[in-house]
Amino acid sequence: MNSEDEMSITNNNELTILVIDDEQGICDTLELILKQEGYGVHTVTSGSGALTWLRDKKADIVFLDIKMPDVNGIDVLRDLRKHNKDTIVIILTAYSTIADAREAMQLGAYDFITKPFDMELVKTLVRESLLERSE
Protein backbone atom coordinates (compact mmCIF):
# COMPACT_ATOMS: atom_id res chain seq x y z
CA MET A 1 0.00 0.00 0.00
CA ASN A 2 1.45 3.39 -0.95
CA SER A 3 1.34 6.63 1.01
CA GLU A 4 -1.58 7.96 -1.08
CA ASP A 5 -3.64 4.89 -0.14
CA GLU A 6 -2.66 5.39 3.50
CA MET A 7 -3.69 9.06 3.35
CA SER A 8 -7.09 8.20 1.88
CA ILE A 9 -7.71 5.65 4.63
CA THR A 10 -6.45 7.73 7.53
CA ASN A 11 -8.10 11.03 6.55
CA ASN A 12 -11.49 9.66 5.60
CA ASN A 13 -14.08 11.87 7.27
CA GLU A 14 -16.73 9.25 6.50
CA LEU A 15 -15.26 7.05 9.23
CA THR A 16 -17.02 7.17 12.58
CA ILE A 17 -15.13 6.90 15.83
CA LEU A 18 -17.00 6.48 19.10
CA VAL A 19 -15.29 7.38 22.37
CA ILE A 20 -16.82 5.77 25.47
CA ASP A 21 -15.43 6.98 28.79
CA ASP A 22 -17.06 8.18 31.99
CA GLU A 23 -14.47 10.98 32.25
CA GLN A 24 -15.68 13.91 30.14
CA GLY A 25 -12.11 15.25 29.89
CA ILE A 26 -10.92 12.03 28.22
CA CYS A 27 -13.82 12.21 25.76
CA ASP A 28 -13.08 15.85 24.97
CA THR A 29 -9.36 15.24 24.48
CA LEU A 30 -9.82 12.25 22.18
CA GLU A 31 -12.55 14.07 20.26
CA LEU A 32 -10.23 17.03 19.66
CA ILE A 33 -7.28 14.84 18.58
CA LEU A 34 -9.34 12.67 16.26
CA LYS A 35 -11.35 15.51 14.68
CA GLN A 36 -8.06 17.26 13.89
CA GLU A 37 -7.13 14.10 11.97
CA GLY A 38 -10.33 14.39 9.94
CA TYR A 39 -12.49 11.70 11.57
CA GLY A 40 -16.14 11.96 12.55
CA VAL A 41 -16.20 11.56 16.34
CA HIS A 42 -19.00 10.96 18.83
CA THR A 43 -18.62 10.66 22.58
CA VAL A 44 -20.64 8.85 25.23
CA THR A 45 -19.94 9.08 28.97
CA SER A 46 -21.58 5.89 30.22
CA GLY A 47 -21.73 2.22 29.40
CA SER A 48 -25.52 2.30 29.20
CA GLY A 49 -25.35 5.31 26.87
CA ALA A 50 -22.87 3.41 24.71
CA LEU A 51 -25.17 0.39 24.47
CA THR A 52 -28.02 2.65 23.33
CA TRP A 53 -25.82 4.48 20.80
CA LEU A 54 -24.41 1.25 19.37
CA ARG A 55 -27.85 -0.30 18.91
CA ASP A 56 -28.90 2.55 16.61
CA LYS A 57 -25.61 3.44 14.91
CA LYS A 58 -22.38 1.87 13.68
CA ALA A 59 -18.87 2.95 14.56
CA ASP A 60 -15.78 1.99 12.59
CA ILE A 61 -13.58 2.38 15.68
CA VAL A 62 -14.51 2.44 19.36
CA PHE A 63 -12.27 3.74 22.14
CA LEU A 64 -13.71 1.98 25.19
CA ASP A 65 -12.99 2.55 28.87
CA ILE A 66 -13.05 -0.64 30.93
CA LYS A 67 -13.97 0.82 34.33
CA MET A 68 -17.25 2.73 34.26
CA PRO A 69 -19.74 3.06 37.09
CA ASP A 70 -22.88 1.75 35.39
CA VAL A 71 -22.06 -0.80 32.67
CA ASN A 72 -18.39 -1.74 32.40
CA GLY A 73 -16.45 -1.80 29.16
CA ILE A 74 -16.20 -5.59 29.01
CA ASP A 75 -20.01 -5.83 29.03
CA VAL A 76 -20.23 -3.14 26.33
CA LEU A 77 -17.67 -5.02 24.22
CA ARG A 78 -19.50 -8.31 24.73
CA ASP A 79 -22.77 -6.71 23.57
CA LEU A 80 -21.07 -4.98 20.61
CA ARG A 81 -19.62 -8.28 19.41
CA LYS A 82 -23.09 -9.86 19.33
CA HIS A 83 -24.15 -7.32 16.69
CA ASN A 84 -20.92 -6.28 15.02
CA LYS A 85 -17.71 -8.22 14.75
CA ASP A 86 -15.97 -5.75 12.41
CA THR A 87 -15.75 -2.69 14.66
CA ILE A 88 -12.20 -1.97 15.77
CA VAL A 89 -12.12 -1.65 19.57
CA ILE A 90 -9.26 0.04 21.40
CA ILE A 91 -9.46 -0.31 25.17
CA LEU A 92 -8.79 2.71 27.40
CA THR A 93 -7.83 2.00 30.96
CA ALA A 94 -6.00 3.40 33.93
CA TYR A 95 -6.53 0.29 36.04
CA SER A 96 -6.22 -2.68 33.75
CA THR A 97 -5.80 -6.12 35.17
CA ILE A 98 -4.47 -9.13 33.36
CA ALA A 99 -7.92 -10.72 33.58
CA ASP A 100 -9.55 -7.65 31.99
CA ALA A 101 -6.91 -7.52 29.26
CA ARG A 102 -7.25 -11.21 28.50
CA GLU A 103 -11.04 -11.06 28.35
CA ALA A 104 -11.04 -7.96 26.14
CA MET A 105 -8.58 -9.56 23.73
CA GLN A 106 -10.63 -12.78 23.64
CA LEU A 107 -13.64 -10.63 22.74
CA GLY A 108 -11.71 -9.12 19.84
CA ALA A 109 -10.23 -5.88 21.14
CA TYR A 110 -7.54 -4.58 18.81
CA ASP A 111 -5.26 -3.03 21.43
CA PHE A 112 -4.98 -1.22 24.77
CA ILE A 113 -4.03 2.33 25.69
CA THR A 114 -3.30 3.18 29.29
CA LYS A 115 -4.29 6.53 30.74
CA PRO A 116 -2.80 9.02 30.58
CA PHE A 117 -2.22 8.29 26.91
CA ASP A 118 0.19 9.64 24.35
CA MET A 119 -1.52 11.64 21.57
CA GLU A 120 0.77 10.23 18.86
CA LEU A 121 0.03 6.69 20.01
CA VAL A 122 -3.70 7.34 19.58
CA LYS A 123 -3.18 8.56 16.01
CA THR A 124 -0.85 5.67 15.20
CA LEU A 125 -3.25 3.02 16.54
CA VAL A 126 -6.10 4.44 14.50
CA ARG A 127 -4.03 4.48 11.30
CA GLU A 128 -2.60 1.01 11.88
CA SER A 129 -5.93 -0.55 12.73
CA LEU A 130 -7.56 0.92 9.61
CA LEU A 131 -4.69 -0.23 7.41
CA GLU A 132 -4.89 -3.76 8.82
CA ARG A 133 -8.65 -3.84 8.31
CA SER A 134 -8.30 -2.74 4.67
CA GLU A 135 -5.79 -5.48 3.78
Residue, then its C-alpha position, 0 to 999 in steps of 0.5 A: m500500500n502506498s502513502e496515497d492509499e494510506m492518506s485516503i484511509t487515515n483522513n477519511n471523514e466518512l469514518t465514525i469513531l466512538v469514544i466511550d469513557d465516563e471521564q468527560g475530559i478524556c472524551d473531549t481530548l480524544e474528540l479534539i485529537l481525532k477531529q483534527e485528523g479528519y475523523g467523525v467523532h461521537t462521545v458517550t460518557s456511560g456504558s448504558g449510553a454506549l449500548t443505546w448508541l451502538r444499537d442505533k448506529k455503527a462505529d468503525i472504531v470504538f475507544l472503550d474505557i473498561k472501568m465505568p460506574d454503570v455498565n463496564g467496558i467488558d459488558v459493552l464489548r460483549d454486547l457490541r460483538k453480538h451485533n458487530k464483529d468488524t468494529i475496531v475496539i481500542i481499550l482505554t484504561a487506567y486500572s487494567t488487570i491481566a484478567d480484563a486484558r485477557e477477556a477484552m482480547q478474547l472478545g476481539a479488542y484490537d489493542f490497549i491504551t493506558k491513561p494518561f495516553d500519548m496523543e501520537l500513540v492514539k493517532t498511530l493506533v487508528r491508522e494502523s488498525l484501519l490499514e490492517r482492516s483494509e488489507 
